[in-house]
Amino acid sequence: MSRPDPRRQELHDTIRSTLTLLNARLADRPKRDLPAQALPSLLERCRQMTEDTARRGPPPVRLVHHLACTGGTLISRCLAALPNVRLLSEVDPLSQINEKVMFVPTDIVRLSRKASRPVSSEVETQIFRAGLEVVRQDCRNLGLDLVLRDHSHGAFDFGSYRPDRPTLREMLQDHMPLRSLVTVRHPLDSFLSLVKMGWDKHFVPATLDEYARRYHLFLDRHDAFDMLRYEDFLEDPRAHLRQACATLDLTYSDGFTELFQAFTLSGDSGRSSGRIGARPRQPIPDQMEDQRQKSENYAKLCARLGYEG
């Protein structure tokens, strides 16, 4: 039998005390001002809300999955601007990116990896889950919605692809309730941006065809979840963020269009404008145009995502 939540009981006691005081004051006022008999319904509504919350169980951790240079930073900034959202940006406890950096005093996962007797990747995952559980409980105490922006680049576009390497969702799915959203962008535009940043050198060969092949692997591991296309979001931000909120079980507010500029996230390497809207495509080099015409992986990827090649 579960023990009663002392915080819930404290809330009920506070409401009862407040209603008692209000009803006592209202007894001396004309009935036309405010009917005292209506006030107890407030307590009933609060009781119903707490019972509904108990039945639903703990709130989910929301995951947003995307590859680098696909517009994920802008969408994540807009999510961060929603009421009561706490967003952690670019999460991947098994990442090998910037592994040569030795000074990481606040990163217990990487410190354990670099220890005199290093831990296994399984232990790294356990450390990550334990730390996340502290953040998750703090969110529950404060009434915040926790969103993790998945840094999928390290698993799919950095070094050799390892099918046995768990994704962020796979690390968490047996330990807490989750909601997932996948965001994508036209693969030619995202690859052009990747080349501009020099991040195409993170995998071999650094070609559009290889990028498309890895994009398929990313989609294969996340094909069960709702998808948001970056271009659709730019065309109608409010409608598509509202739908994203329904997918992630977040509270939607139109105010994100004015507030998102105040949020700076890691990985914010592309768009600097405070306006949400489409921009011209980057010039396509002749060599890449040739790859575009010949790549079967790229053609299949465009068809899979609903884009023209």
C-alpha positions as CSV (number, residue, x, y, z in Angstrom):
1,M,0.0,0.0,0.0
2,S,1.5,3.4,-1.0
3,R,2.0,6.0,1.7
4,P,0.2,9.3,1.3
5,D,2.1,12.2,-0.2
6,P,2.8,14.8,2.6
7,R,3.0,17.6,0.1
8,R,-0.5,16.8,-1.3
9,Q,-1.9,16.7,2.2
10,E,-0.3,20.0,3.0
11,L,-1.9,21.5,-0.1
12,H,-5.3,20.2,0.9
13,D,-4.9,21.6,4.5
14,T,-3.9,25.0,3.1
15,I,-6.9,25.1,0.8
16,R,-9.3,24.1,3.6
17,S,-7.9,26.8,5.9
18,T,-8.2,29.4,3.1
19,L,-11.8,28.4,2.3
20,T,-12.7,28.6,6.0
21,L,-11.4,32.1,6.2
22,L,-13.1,33.2,3.0
23,N,-16.4,31.7,4.0
24,A,-16.2,33.4,7.4
25,R,-15.7,36.8,5.7
26,L,-18.4,36.2,3.1
27,A,-20.9,35.4,5.8
28,D,-20.9,39.2,6.6
29,R,-21.2,40.3,2.9
30,P,-24.3,40.5,0.6
31,K,-25.0,37.3,-1.2
32,R,-24.9,39.1,-4.5
33,D,-21.1,39.7,-4.1
34,L,-20.0,36.1,-4.3
35,P,-21.9,33.0,-3.3
36,A,-20.1,31.3,-0.5
37,Q,-21.5,27.9,-1.4
38,A,-19.5,27.9,-4.6
39,L,-16.2,28.1,-2.9
40,P,-15.9,24.4,-1.7
41,S,-15.9,23.4,-5.4
42,L,-12.3,24.7,-5.5
43,L,-11.2,22.1,-3.0
44,E,-13.1,19.4,-5.0
45,R,-11.3,20.4,-8.2
46,C,-7.9,20.4,-6.5
47,R,-8.7,16.9,-5.1
48,Q,-9.7,15.7,-8.5
49,M,-6.5,17.1,-10.1
50,T,-4.2,15.4,-7.6
51,E,-6.1,12.1,-8.0
52,D,-5.8,12.4,-11.8
53,T,-2.1,13.0,-11.4
54,A,-1.7,10.0,-9.2
55,R,-3.5,7.8,-11.7
56,R,-1.4,9.0,-14.6
57,G,1.8,8.3,-12.7
58,P,5.1,10.2,-13.0
59,P,5.4,12.7,-15.9
60,P,7.4,11.6,-18.9
61,V,10.8,12.7,-19.9
62,R,10.5,14.2,-23.3
63,L,13.2,13.4,-25.9
64,V,13.8,15.4,-29.1
65,H,15.9,13.5,-31.7
66,H,17.7,15.0,-34.7
67,L,21.0,15.0,-36.5
68,A,23.3,18.0,-36.7
69,C,22.5,20.9,-39.0
70,T,18.8,19.9,-39.4
71,G,17.3,22.9,-37.6
72,G,17.0,21.2,-34.2
73,T,18.5,24.1,-32.3
74,L,15.8,26.5,-33.4
75,I,13.0,24.0,-32.6
76,S,14.6,23.2,-29.2
77,R,14.9,26.9,-28.4
78,C,11.2,27.3,-29.1
79,L,10.4,24.3,-26.8
80,A,12.6,25.8,-24.1
81,A,10.5,29.0,-24.3
82,L,7.3,27.2,-23.4
83,P,5.9,27.5,-19.9
84,N,7.6,25.5,-17.2
85,V,10.0,23.7,-19.6
86,R,13.5,22.8,-18.4
87,L,15.5,21.7,-21.5
88,L,18.9,20.0,-21.4
89,S,20.7,20.5,-24.8
90,E,22.8,18.0,-26.7
91,V,22.6,15.0,-24.4
92,D,24.7,11.9,-25.1
93,P,26.5,10.2,-22.2
94,L,28.5,7.9,-24.5
95,S,29.8,10.6,-26.8
96,Q,33.4,10.4,-28.0
97,I,33.4,13.9,-29.4
98,N,36.2,16.1,-27.9
99,E,37.5,13.1,-26.1
100,K,41.0,14.6,-26.0
101,V,39.8,17.3,-23.6
102,M,41.2,16.3,-20.3
103,F,39.8,18.9,-17.9
104,V,36.2,18.0,-17.3
105,P,35.8,18.6,-13.5
106,T,32.0,18.6,-13.6
107,D,31.5,15.6,-15.9
108,I,31.4,12.5,-13.7
109,V,30.8,10.2,-16.8
110,R,33.9,11.4,-18.6
111,L,35.9,11.6,-15.4
112,S,35.1,7.9,-14.8
113,R,36.0,7.1,-18.4
114,K,39.4,8.7,-17.9
115,A,40.0,7.3,-14.4
116,S,43.1,5.3,-13.5
117,R,40.9,2.2,-13.8
118,P,38.2,3.3,-16.4
119,V,34.6,2.1,-16.1
120,S,32.7,0.3,-18.8
121,S,30.2,1.9,-21.1
122,E,27.4,0.1,-19.1
123,V,28.6,1.8,-15.9
124,E,28.7,5.1,-17.8
125,T,25.1,4.7,-18.7
126,Q,24.2,3.9,-15.1
127,I,26.0,7.0,-13.9
128,F,24.1,9.1,-16.4
129,R,20.7,7.6,-15.4
130,A,21.4,8.2,-11.8
131,G,22.2,11.9,-12.4
132,L,19.2,12.3,-14.7
133,E,17.0,10.9,-12.0
134,V,18.1,13.7,-9.6
135,V,17.2,16.3,-12.3
136,R,14.0,14.6,-13.0
137,Q,12.9,14.6,-9.3
138,D,13.9,18.2,-9.0
139,C,11.6,19.0,-12.0
140,R,8.8,17.2,-10.3
141,N,9.3,19.1,-7.1
142,L,9.3,22.4,-9.0
143,G,6.5,21.5,-11.4
144,L,8.7,21.6,-14.5
145,D,8.6,19.6,-17.6
146,L,11.9,18.0,-18.5
147,V,13.0,17.9,-22.1
148,L,16.3,16.3,-23.4
149,R,17.6,17.3,-26.7
150,D,19.4,14.2,-28.0
151,H,22.8,14.7,-29.6
152,S,22.4,12.0,-32.2
153,H,25.4,13.1,-34.3
154,G,27.8,11.3,-32.0
155,A,26.0,8.0,-32.5
156,F,25.3,8.2,-36.2
157,D,27.7,10.7,-37.9
158,F,30.9,10.5,-35.8
159,G,33.4,7.7,-36.5
160,S,32.2,4.2,-37.4
161,Y,28.5,3.4,-36.9
162,R,28.0,0.8,-34.2
163,P,24.6,-0.9,-34.2
164,D,25.2,-2.2,-30.7
165,R,25.6,1.3,-29.3
166,P,22.4,2.3,-27.5
167,T,20.6,5.4,-28.5
168,L,19.5,7.9,-25.8
169,R,16.0,6.5,-25.7
170,E,17.3,2.9,-25.5
171,M,19.3,3.9,-22.4
172,L,16.2,5.2,-20.7
173,Q,13.2,3.3,-22.0
174,D,13.2,0.6,-19.3
175,H,13.7,3.1,-16.4
176,M,11.2,6.0,-16.9
177,P,8.2,7.0,-19.0
178,L,9.3,8.7,-22.2
179,R,7.8,10.8,-25.1
180,S,9.8,11.2,-28.3
181,L,9.7,13.6,-31.3
182,V,12.0,13.3,-34.3
183,T,12.9,16.5,-36.3
184,V,14.3,16.4,-39.8
185,R,15.4,18.7,-42.6
186,H,15.9,18.3,-46.4
187,P,19.1,16.1,-46.5
188,L,20.8,18.2,-49.1
189,D,20.5,21.4,-47.1
190,S,21.6,19.7,-43.9
191,F,24.6,18.1,-45.7
192,L,25.6,21.5,-47.2
193,S,25.5,23.0,-43.7
194,L,27.5,20.0,-42.3
195,V,30.2,20.7,-45.0
196,K,30.2,24.4,-44.2
197,M,30.9,23.6,-40.5
198,G,33.6,20.9,-41.4
199,W,31.6,18.2,-39.7
200,D,31.4,16.0,-42.8
201,K,34.9,15.0,-41.9
202,H,33.5,13.2,-38.9
203,F,32.7,10.2,-41.0
204,V,34.4,8.4,-44.0
205,P,33.8,8.7,-46.8
206,A,32.6,12.3,-46.5
207,T,30.1,12.1,-49.3
208,L,26.4,12.9,-49.7
209,D,25.7,9.2,-50.3
210,E,27.4,8.1,-47.0
211,Y,25.6,10.9,-45.2
212,A,22.2,9.6,-46.6
213,R,23.1,6.0,-45.6
214,R,23.7,7.1,-42.0
215,Y,20.6,9.3,-42.0
216,H,18.6,6.1,-42.9
217,L,20.2,4.3,-39.9
218,F,19.1,7.2,-37.6
219,L,15.6,7.0,-39.0
220,D,15.5,3.2,-38.6
221,R,16.3,3.5,-34.9
222,H,13.6,6.2,-34.4
223,D,10.9,5.2,-36.9
224,A,8.2,4.6,-34.3
225,F,7.9,8.3,-33.3
226,D,6.2,11.3,-34.7
227,M,8.2,13.4,-37.1
228,L,8.4,17.2,-37.6
229,R,10.0,18.6,-40.8
230,Y,12.0,21.7,-40.2
231,E,10.6,23.4,-43.4
232,D,7.0,22.8,-42.3
233,F,7.9,24.3,-38.9
234,L,9.3,27.4,-40.6
235,E,6.1,27.8,-42.7
236,D,3.8,27.7,-39.7
237,P,5.7,27.7,-36.4
238,R,2.7,28.0,-34.1
239,A,0.6,25.2,-35.7
240,H,3.6,22.8,-35.8
241,L,4.9,23.6,-32.3
242,R,1.3,23.1,-31.0
243,Q,1.4,19.6,-32.6
244,A,4.9,18.9,-31.1
245,C,3.5,19.8,-27.7
246,A,0.7,17.3,-28.2
247,T,3.3,14.7,-29.1
248,L,5.5,15.5,-26.1
249,D,2.7,16.3,-23.6
250,L,3.8,19.8,-23.1
251,T,1.8,23.0,-22.4
252,Y,1.6,25.1,-25.5
253,S,1.8,28.9,-25.6
254,D,1.9,31.4,-28.5
255,G,4.4,33.4,-26.5
256,F,7.3,31.3,-27.7
257,T,7.6,33.4,-30.9
258,E,8.7,36.3,-28.8
259,L,10.6,34.5,-26.1
260,F,12.8,31.9,-28.0
261,Q,15.4,34.5,-28.8
262,A,16.3,34.8,-25.0
263,F,17.4,31.1,-24.9
264,T,20.9,30.2,-26.0
265,L,21.7,26.5,-26.4
266,S,24.8,24.5,-27.1
267,G,25.0,23.7,-30.7
268,D,23.6,27.1,-31.7
269,S,26.0,27.3,-34.7
270,G,23.6,28.2,-37.5
271,R,20.7,30.6,-37.5
272,S,21.4,33.9,-35.6
273,S,18.2,35.8,-36.7
274,G,15.4,36.3,-34.3
275,R,12.9,35.7,-37.1
276,I,11.5,32.3,-37.8
277,G,11.4,31.8,-41.6
278,A,12.9,30.1,-44.5
279,R,16.2,31.2,-46.0
280,P,17.7,30.7,-49.5
281,R,19.5,27.3,-50.1
282,Q,23.3,27.4,-50.1
283,P,25.0,27.1,-53.5
284,I,25.5,23.5,-54.6
285,P,29.1,22.7,-55.6
286,D,29.5,20.8,-58.9
287,Q,31.0,17.8,-57.2
288,M,28.1,17.6,-54.8
289,E,25.6,18.0,-57.7
290,D,27.1,15.0,-59.3
291,Q,26.8,13.0,-56.1
292,R,23.2,14.2,-55.8
293,Q,22.4,12.7,-59.2
294,K,24.1,9.4,-58.7
295,S,23.3,8.5,-55.0
296,E,20.7,5.9,-54.5
297,N,20.7,6.3,-50.8
298,Y,20.0,10.0,-51.2
299,A,17.1,9.5,-53.6
300,K,15.5,6.9,-51.2
301,L,16.1,9.2,-48.3
302,C,14.3,12.2,-50.0
303,A,11.4,9.9,-50.8
304,R,11.3,8.5,-47.3
305,L,11.1,12.0,-45.8
306,G,8.7,13.4,-48.4
307,Y,11.1,15.8,-50.1
308,E,11.9,16.4,-53.8
309,G,15.5,15.3,-54.6
